[in-house]
Amino acid sequence: MAGTTGKTKDAGWQMGVRRTLPIAAEDAWEFLVGEGLPLWLGHTSLGDRAGEPYVTEEGVSGELRSRTDGRRVRLTWRPSDWSHDTTLQLTVLPAATGATIAVHQERLADADERERMLTHWTAVLETLGAALSDASD
């Protein structure tokens, strides 16, 4: 399977999507960990210390692995109908035209799950982009 898109030697299947939005990186971060949290993670609260668990009203559970305020959150992510955890990372990067929001997910089960997550996170970034555009108007 060497050379298969999304397949890694150590982390199984992975995927990444990103979108650059015309908003300051600091404002994007505050939105993502504040009122925008339900748009990407679900209805829950997210702690600030590694090891803190979370469960969303939508049935996703996991635990915070690391959080660098203003920059990145890394956590385990598992919908209730999955038998395995994945690792999800959300990063905010300053860009020339605003902020880039990047989503990376690894430890996916197979190519089909990778494709489903690419579709899911692409839609999530579209939703976040629309919400952030509305918030800045």
C-alpha positions as a printed NumPy array, in Angstrom:
array([[  0.   ,   0.   ,   0.   ],
       [  3.005,   2.3  ,  -0.132],
       [  2.135,   5.518,  -1.892],
       [ -1.585,   5.293,  -1.154],
       [ -2.962,   8.78 ,  -0.51 ],
       [ -3.718,   9.245,   3.174],
       [ -2.001,   6.059,   4.379],
       [  0.874,   6.493,   6.815],
       [  3.333,   4.004,   8.22 ],
       [  2.63 ,   4.803,  11.881],
       [ -0.697,   6.651,  12.195],
       [ -2.919,   4.589,   9.903],
       [ -5.087,   6.593,   7.561],
       [ -5.11 ,  10.37 ,   7.859],
       [ -6.595,  13.414,   6.204],
       [ -6.288,  17.16 ,   6.332],
       [ -8.289,  20.127,   5.138],
       [ -7.734,  23.849,   5.526],
       [ -9.394,  27.103,   4.699],
       [ -8.128,  30.676,   4.856],
       [-10.639,  33.242,   6.039],
       [-10.478,  37.051,   6.14 ],
       [-10.35 ,  37.282,   9.943],
       [ -7.543,  37.87 ,  12.416],
       [ -6.049,  34.647,  13.769],
       [ -6.788,  35.731,  17.359],
       [-10.455,  36.316,  16.515],
       [-10.698,  32.968,  14.708],
       [ -9.237,  31.172,  17.745],
       [-11.605,  32.878,  20.178],
       [-14.561,  31.898,  17.998],
       [-13.427,  28.277,  17.626],
       [-13.02 ,  27.678,  21.359],
       [-16.018,  29.849,  22.265],
       [-19.332,  30.285,  20.502],
       [-18.128,  28.352,  17.432],
       [-17.207,  25.188,  19.381],
       [-20.538,  23.455,  18.603],
       [-19.923,  23.99 ,  14.872],
       [-16.822,  21.803,  14.775],
       [-16.698,  19.7  ,  17.937],
       [-20.317,  19.616,  19.049],
       [-22.267,  20.874,  22.037],
       [-19.82 ,  20.406,  24.899],
       [-17.153,  22.276,  26.805],
       [-13.481,  21.894,  26.116],
       [-11.027,  21.969,  28.982],
       [ -7.581,  23.466,  28.964],
       [ -5.526,  20.643,  30.523],
       [ -4.332,  17.455,  28.844],
       [ -6.321,  14.412,  29.899],
       [ -9.632,  16.223,  30.408],
       [-12.483,  14.217,  28.845],
       [-15.373,  15.6  ,  26.84 ],
       [-18.647,  14.215,  25.515],
       [-20.807,  16.094,  23.043],
       [-24.595,  16.08 ,  22.91 ],
       [-24.135,  14.611,  19.416],
       [-22.386,  11.518,  20.816],
       [-18.731,  12.253,  20.102],
       [-16.341,  11.609,  22.978],
       [-12.654,  11.907,  23.644],
       [-10.047,  13.624,  25.703],
       [ -7.934,  16.701,  25.313],
       [ -4.33 ,  15.809,  24.462],
       [ -2.887,  19.311,  24.274],
       [ -3.962,  22.906,  23.915],
       [ -1.83 ,  25.845,  22.889],
       [ -4.113,  28.862,  23.2  ],
       [ -4.282,  30.968,  20.095],
       [ -2.777,  28.206,  17.984],
       [ -3.784,  24.531,  18.342],
       [ -5.963,  21.99 ,  20.084],
       [ -5.271,  18.264,  19.798],
       [ -7.722,  15.674,  21.087],
       [ -9.016,  12.185,  20.642],
       [-12.289,  12.049,  18.696],
       [-14.694,   9.128,  18.512],
       [-18.337,   9.124,  17.434],
       [-20.531,   6.798,  19.502],
       [-20.869,   4.284,  16.649],
       [-17.099,   3.862,  16.165],
       [-15.007,   1.219,  17.922],
       [-11.778,   3.217,  17.781],
       [-10.401,   6.629,  18.698],
       [ -8.893,   8.97 ,  16.147],
       [ -6.648,  11.937,  16.81 ],
       [ -8.022,  15.301,  15.731],
       [ -6.009,  18.497,  15.554],
       [ -7.424,  21.948,  14.878],
       [ -4.841,  24.646,  14.145],
       [ -5.163,  28.385,  13.517],
       [ -2.351,  29.95 ,  11.521],
       [ -1.864,  33.617,  10.659],
       [ -2.071,  34.165,   6.899],
       [ -1.43 ,  37.145,   4.64 ],
       [ -5.178,  37.521,   4.059],
       [ -6.428,  36.565,   7.537],
       [ -6.257,  33.201,   9.284],
       [ -5.974,  29.646,   8.055],
       [ -7.971,  27.052,   9.953],
       [ -6.501,  23.587,   9.455],
       [ -8.055,  20.284,  10.49 ],
       [ -5.93 ,  17.147,  10.601],
       [ -7.236,  13.737,  11.609],
       [ -5.222,  10.55 ,  11.925],
       [ -5.688,   6.962,  13.065],
       [ -8.634,   6.53 ,  10.692],
       [ -9.654,   2.921,  10.041],
       [ -9.458,   2.761,   6.253],
       [ -9.747,   4.636,   2.976],
       [-13.553,   4.799,   3.189],
       [-13.454,   6.369,   6.653],
       [-10.83 ,   8.812,   5.393],
       [-13.106,   9.868,   2.528],
       [-16.082,  10.293,   4.874],
       [-13.992,  12.458,   7.203],
       [-12.669,  14.554,   4.294],
       [-16.274,  15.254,   3.314],
       [-17.281,  15.906,   6.934],
       [-14.435,  18.301,   7.803],
       [-14.676,  20.122,   4.466],
       [-18.35 ,  20.812,   5.253],
       [-17.416,  21.867,   8.794],
       [-14.893,  24.391,   7.438],
       [-17.549,  25.744,   5.058],
       [-19.912,  26.181,   8.012],
       [-17.192,  27.849,  10.101],
       [-16.316,  30.138,   7.199],
       [-19.938,  31.224,   6.814],
       [-20.333,  31.768,  10.57 ],
       [-17.125,  33.777,  10.82 ],
       [-18.111,  35.88 ,   7.8  ],
       [-21.497,  36.601,   9.418],
       [-19.794,  37.466,  12.715],
       [-17.436,  39.945,  11.071],
       [-20.189,  41.776,   9.132]])
